[in-house]
Amino acid sequence: MNKKATKKDNTVIMSDKYLSESGVQGGKVIGEHIVLGSFIAGVTFLLLGLYAIFSMLLGSFPTNTAIIILVLLVNVIGLLMIIGGYSIYLTKHVKK
């Protein structure tokens, strides 16, 4: 069992040297997914909120204080998610 190690046997040991770089790459992939999910959810929230506002204005949706507050919160959450996703995307792709 006294066998010399070849270069193929050292691939696991060599990968430990680049562990921090692989962590950075993993963070970039996770960041891309967060941006995409934030845009999709933000646009959905915003469209639902705008639909509810226009339905209230046209009279086909009930208007009480709780529903008005809920619709406004849905709009604000949608806008914040879109702004957050855009800011993450922008800081990721800014050339230094």
N, C-alpha and C positions, 0 to 999 in steps of 0.2 A: 504494500500500500504506500510505498515511498515513490510517489509519482510527482513529477515536476508540474507546477501549475502553468497552464498556457494562458494566453491573453483572454481567451473566451471565458475562462474560469474566474477572472478578476472583474467581470462586468458589474457584479453587484457591489464590489468594493469601490470601483471607479464611480459608480452612480452616487455614492455617499458624498463624494467631492462636490457634486453639482446639486445637492439637495436644496440649497437656498434658491438657486435659479429655477428649479422645478416648482418650488413653492410660489415664486413670483408668477410663473406662467399659469399655475393653477388659479391664482388670485385674479389674473386677467380674464380667464375663462368665466369664473364666477361673476366678475364685474359685468361682463357682456350679458350674461343671463339676467342679472339684476336690472340692467338698463332695459332690456327687452320686456321683461315682466312688468316693470314699472310703467313703461309706455302703454302696454296692452291694457293693464288694469286701470291706469289713469284715464285713458281715452274712454274706456267703458263706463267708469264712474261719471265722467263729465257728460257723456251723451245721455246716460240715464237721468242725471240731474237736469239737464237742459230740456229733455222730453217732459219731465214732470213739471218744470216751470211753465213751459208753453201750454201744457194740458191744463194747468191751473188758470192761466190767463184766458184760455178759451172756454173754461167752465166745465170741462169733462173730467176733472179730477177734484176730489174733495179738498177743501182748504180749511184746515184748522191749524192752530199754532204749532202743534207737535209735528205735523207733516211738513209745514213750511220750514221749520228748523232742521228737520231731517234732510230735506231737499237741499237746503243751503250747505249743510255739512257734507253731503255727497258731492256737491260741486267743488267745495273747497278741498276735499280729499283728492278728487280727481286732478284738480289743478296742481296741487302740491306734488302728487306723484309724477305728473308730466314734467314739472319744473325740476324735480329731483333727478329723474332719469336723464333729462337733457343736460343737467350740470355734471352728472357722472360721465356721460358720453363726451361732453366738451372737454373736461379736464383730462380724460384719457387720450384724446386725439389732438391735444394742443402740442405743437412743435416747440421745443425749447431751444 
